[in-house]
Amino acid sequence: MRTFIKTLPARLGCQSLGVAPAPAEHLRVIGGLAECPGCGLYQHVPELQPGQLAACPRCGQHLQKRRRTAPVAAPLAFCISSAAFYLAALASSLMTLNVYGRERTVDLLTGPMELLHEGWGEAGLLVGAVTIMAPAVAIGLMFAILYAGTRPTLPNWAPGILIWYEKLRPWSMVEVYILGIFVAYTKLTDMAHVDVGPAVYLIGGLMLTMAVTDSTLDTERIWRHRRVDALTRLDDGDVVEIDYVHVDDVGMPPVERLVACPSCGLVGEMEHPVSNLHCVGACPRCGHSVWRRAPESLTRTTAYLIAAVTFYIPANLYPVMTFMRMGGGGGHTIIEGALELWSDGMIPLSLLVFFASITVPMLKIISLATMVVMTWRGSRRGLVRRTRLFRVVDMVGRWSMIDVFMISILVAVVRFNAMATVTANAGMVAFAAVVVLTLFAAWSFDPRIMWDAAGMNGELVDGLPRAVLKRQDTDNTPQGPSRPAHTSAAAPRPAANMEPNQA
């Protein structure tokens, strides 16, 4: 796993979607060049000073940012704090409910365990994974990353840790769980006396420290400690030398021959146009499998959206939980829960639940479906707006888990037999499936293909509908020369050849 060239496909996990392209005989790694993950524009990113931010001049996507804080010491301090908050939260009580003199105290583990006991194992495992396992894994991986960052040369195991942290960090949903606790608390105060345990405040601290850890971590500086291999072996056994050049020395190569690593951002130039349907190989710096675009992006996104729509209907029609009190009560759907909060005078919280649990999943499905359709048509309308919309969709998708977390807490704490009981229903499992499927749909969609289909990223050889490729053959709009990325900083002033904008 030491080259952009396709070697040992079984070990790399690179599966071609057709006939493999002709093997390259030469590879150049180009320094100072970066590809925008939002629109696919290759551009020269100058050396940034602390406090400066480089953004894509075409779509506004942030490319690099130099933190003012110490590159290792600052995130390490907050990572240690995160570990302390996490361990303390596991050992503390989350909430205590008193119903007519009978008390029940729960912790972080109680909710997932109760869902498992009720037969909703899928939901229980999901809640436990994103609230207990994922934060622990993220903190552990961060410790390993920061330790590797202190070494003069990044160890061989460090690139894999960085790649896995990038993939697993979105599954840590501590901040969403805090809102789930708040919604559950407001529902419980109407029926009994509720004491908030120390775990709630510890989870709030964990949310803040993990966010600040990510904010102060400068992964670009860490990747610079990793060497780029000078030699590699092709499929036929030939040893090929990798040349390392700077974009200032060689100029902008044809964009059709460029490919960027999705993990470390290293840009390489092949001797032939790069296919969208084949794995190029492995990055010579981090070892990650390199594709010019996410494989089968449109097909996978469409499949996930169809599955999400299938579950979205029962998720809103069937009750998500049943609340019984003194022999009375019944099932509650998601919309009924939001209306109940509204009738109790908790209008802001009702709007939050309605927006996160009903509006966001629906808008995500509609937005992604629109992007897929316009990509298949090769539309150039609103490319920048669509790219920014995708970033919003990708960011807010996790917040729809509020209702799932709320139900897991209520099921855990309200267990008083005939006096008061809350049980989960099938609607909750269907809704959790909608959230997960829309997350997968957003992560499968590659926004760069919207710009490819519109003919904004040079000539394409495959990977798009035939009508789009045929149109580009007759009316091709190649990408222009490399443009410097916009930078912003409060201080110090950027270099003279950079166009500053206020951050």
C-alpha positions, 0 to 999 in steps of 0.5 A: 500500500505504498503507491497511487498505482493499483497494486495488490487489489485484494489487500487494498480493497480496490475493486474495479468497476470495469476493464482496468486502465493501462498501467502508468509508467510514471508518477509525480507527486505535486506539492503546494497543490490541493483539490477542493473536496466540495467542487473538485477545483485544483488550486495552489495553496500557499504556505499559511501563517498561524490564524490564516484560513485557505478557502476555495474561490469557487465554492467557499469550501475550507481547504486548510487552516493554521491554528494559533494554538500549539499543534500538539499541546493544546489538543492533548490538554483537551483530550485528557479532559475528555477522557476524564469527563468520559470516565466520570460520566460512566461512573455517575448517575444520569437521572433519578425519578421519584414516583409516589415515593418509589425511586429509580436511578439510571446511568448511561448504560441503562437505556441501551440495556432496557431496549435490548431487554424489550426486544429492540436490539438494533436500536439498543446497539445503535444507542450504545454504539454512538453514546458509549463506544464511539466517544471512547474510541474517538478519545483513544484514537486522538491520544494515538494521533497526538502521540504520533504527532510528537515523533520526528517522523510519523510512525507506520501505524499512524496514517491508519489511525488518522483515517479511522478517526476521520471515519468514526468521529461523526458517529460520536453523538454526545452533543445530540444526546445532551438534547435528548436528555433535555427533552426527556427531562421536560417530559418527566417533570409533568409526572414526577419529581426528577433529579438530574445526576452529575453525569448530565453535566459531565456529558456536557463537559465531554461535548465541549472538550471533544469539540475543542480538541477537534478545533485545535487539531491541525491534521495538515501539520501532522501529515507533514511528518509523514514521508512520501515513498520514493519507489514503488512496484507495479503489477508487472514487478517493475520498480517505478520512481516517484518524483516529488515536484512543486507546482510553482516549478512545473505549473498546472498539469492537465486536471484529467491526469490529477488525483488527490488522496481523500485522507491526507490530500496528497496530489499525484499526476498520472501519465494518462487521464484518470478513470472515475470507475477504477481504484488508482491504488494506494497513497504513497504517504498514508496508504489509503485507497485512492479513487478520483471520485467516490465509487458508485456515488450516484447509485449508492446514494439513490439506493440509500434514499429509496430505503430511507423513504421506505422507512420514513413512512412507518416512522411517522405513522406508527407510535415510537413509544407507549406511555402508561400511567395508572392504567391509562395512556397509549402510543405516541407518534413523533408528531404527537410528541411535538404537539404535546410539548407545544400544548405544555407551553414548551414552544421552543423545545417543540419546534426543535423536536419538530425540526430535528425529527420531522423536517430535517430527515424529509429535507435531507431526502429531498435535497439529496434526491434533487442533487442526484437528479440534477447530476444525472441531467448534467445541470449547471444551475445553482452549483455553488448553492447545491454544494453549500446545501450539501455541506449543511445536509452533511452537518445536520443529519445527526441531530435527528437522533434526538427522539431516539435518545429521548426514548432510550432515556424514558424507557430506562427511567420510567419502569414502575409497573402499573404506576407508570411505564414507558415502552419503545415501539416499532416506529422508533426502530423505523425512525432510527433506520431513517436517520442512519440511512440518510447519513449513509446517503450523504456520506456516499454522495460525492459533491464533486460529481455535480461539477463534473457533470456540468463540465467544470472539471475538465474532460471526463472519460467515464463515470457519468451518464452517457448523455452527459459525456456525449455533450461534453465531447461536443461542448467541453468546458475545461478547468482553467489554470490553477488559482490561489485559494482565498485566505482569511486571517485577522493577524498576521497579514497574509503574503502579498500574493494572497487575497485576504478576506475577513474570517 
